[in-house]
Amino acid sequence: MPLPRLIRIVLAGLAAMGVAWLSLAAYLPRAFPERNWIADDRPARVFNAAGQELLANEGRLGAETFAELGAAMQRQPLASEPMFFYGMRALEGENLAEAERLLLEARARDPRSSYARLALMALYLRTGRVRQGSAELAVLARLEPRGNQLLVPQLVRLTGSAEARDALVEAVGDQPIMADVLTKLATDGGDPEIILNLARRQPARADGGFAEWQRLLLARLVEGGEERRAYDLWRRFVGGDARDLVYDPDFRGRPGPPPFNWELSVNDVGAAERGREGGLQIEFFGRKSGPLARQLLMLRPGRYRLAFEAEGSANGQGSRIELSLACRGGANLATFPFREVSTTRRRAEVDFTVPAGCEAQWVTFAGVAAEFPATQRLTVPRLSLTSSGGAS
């Protein structure tokens, strides 16, 4: 990685952090409470001005500034800030051994110095010591109150190198900040295989759920028309769990994120949820149309039959609940409106054909509003989807 790029990474991190130089005069008394800043605040002003100049001039300081830093060091001989500034000058001049010595001294004088650690991170990367650079970031993640917000962009930058990725996994792979890195990469269109590699040490959630980055990655692939790749990835998340043509057909809450598992909605359209003993329970308010429960299927071309039972209070008058099957982003395959549903359970079947070119299909329970709204309630204990013929 070229040195100028590393300096820009450091400067970007400095500008974003809670130790940003524009607020350094306010930060230093908190960082070094043992100093009498009221009695002798000239060093603080010098350090603050030097920091602003460093940011404005892409990591360079003038000779006059270093003269003022030398005078400030006479007043505060144990200060860590001058060591940082001299270290940055050595780094900019590619005197890497001297830069390391000075930055290590700055860190030794103040182990909580975020800016010294950022500069060391750049130096370690420049000299191929990626693990040490990643370790500095791991410490920064613990030091900074807004560590995730401020450090995630720096960590994301490191993922451009295969060696850096391995080091990052070792340094912070099992920490919460890595989940934020994965979410950022998934949002920005990162390569799924790189994301999975980075996620290999992420612990499973205690509640058995799935991470936001997993949901984002699957949704992005599906929206991009890569349904098969998304489905294969989903199976990896689930752990290769065997699946029927429709997943979790009795709505018992089998593991796996949407869209290849049920996506249930609770909003101003209505509410869909699993029953305590399984089964899908829907309440449609009748005032606004929209999906309430859906799942993306991966059916091959051919003829199918969807069978189910239903009970509740859904007469289909004024407003109704519908079950539909449609190609993702394409033609509707079948629609079944729920009418005259009562407390007496009724069985129904829907036959449909998946045409060639229909790679993925939505099965959806949706509410359809009408001029005169009427609440509809429906319980579906189980779905049964079977193939009933060859390709069409």
MOWO-V129647 format. One line per field, one symbol per residue. ss: DSSP state (2 for helix, 1 for strand, 0 for the rest). psi: psi as a letter, one per 20 degrees, with the letter a starting at -180 (. if undefined). burial: I if it has 9 or more other C-alpha atoms within 8 Angstrom, else O. A space follows every 10 residues. Layout:
ss: ???
psi: ???
burial: ???
This chain:
ss: 0022222222 2222220000 2222222222 2000000000 0222222222 2222220000 0022222222 2222200000 2222222222 2200022222 2222222220 0002222222 2222220002 2222222222 2220002222 2222222200 0222222222 2200022222 2222222000 0222222222 2000000000 0222222222 2220002222 2222222200 0000000000 0000000000 0011010001 1111000001 1111000001 1111111000 0111111111 1111000001 1111111000 0111111100 1000011111 1111000000 1111111100 0000011111 0011111000 00
psi: pqghhhhhgg hggghhrikq hhjhhhgghh hmiiqnhghn jghghghghh ghhgghkljq qrhhghghhg hhhhhmijqh ghhgghhhgh ghjkmhghgg gghhgghhhn ijohhghghh ggghhhjjmh ghghhghhgh hhhphlgghh hghghhhhii pgghgghggh gjhjqhhhhh ggggghhjkq phhgghghjh jpqqqhjjaq qhhggggghg gghjjlgghg ghgghgghkj pqqahpqlhj lilqqprrij rpopqoaigb pprqrhkrqp ppophihpqr qhprqpqmqq paqqpoqrqq rcnnijpgrr pqpqpqqojb qphqpopoqk paiopqqrqp prporqinhq pppppqpoqr hnqppppppo hqqopqpjra q.
burial: OOIOOIIIII IOIIIOIOII IOIIIOIIIO OOOOOOOOOO IOIIIIIIOI IIIIIOOIII IOOOIIOIII OIIOOOOOII OIIIIIIIII IIOOIIOIII IIIIIIIOIO OOIIIIIIII IIIIIIOOII IIIIIIIIOI IOIIOOIIOI IIIIIIOIIO OOOIIIIIIO IIIIOOIIII IIIIIIIOOI OOOOIOOIIO OIOOOOOOII OOIIIIIIII IIOOOIIOOI IOIIIOOIOO OOOOIIIIII IIOOOIIIII IIIIIIOOII IIIIIOOIII IIIIIIIIIO IIIIIIIIIO IIIIIIIIII IIIIIIOIII IIIIIIIIOO OIIIIOIIIO IIOOIOOOOI IIIIIOOIII IIIIIIIIII OOIIIIIIII IIIIIOOOOO OI
